[in-house]
Amino acid sequence: MGAESNKDSEADMASRKKLISTLLIVAVLVLGFLGWVYWNRFQDIFELQDEIVRLKEREDELREQISSLEEKLARRNDLDYFETLAKEELGLVYPEAEEG
């Protein structure tokens, strides 16, 4: 009986080793898959954060353009501004200035 008991014990040990190695392989595969999935998610998050930074910079540029255009719009009825513009950029003068 000792020989049979020894064979059963060896068979049990062999099956346990197979089971443990199979479970380890499955665990490694599952962890690898989860790591891959989460890594892709993190890459997406990093790309979106970069895009947010770029969009905020673009928003700042557009706000500056809006401010500049609002200033120009406010000057559209300023006669002194147009007079200065006509003199400096177009070289215009009043007709009486030429006579004197």
HELIX and SHEET records of a PDB file:
HELIX    1   1 GLY A    2  ALA A   74  1                                  73    
HELIX    2   2 ARG A   75  ASN A   77  5                                   3    
HELIX    3   3 LEU A   79  LEU A   90  1                                  12    
HELIX    4   4 PRO A   95  GLU A   99  1                                   5    
END                                                                             
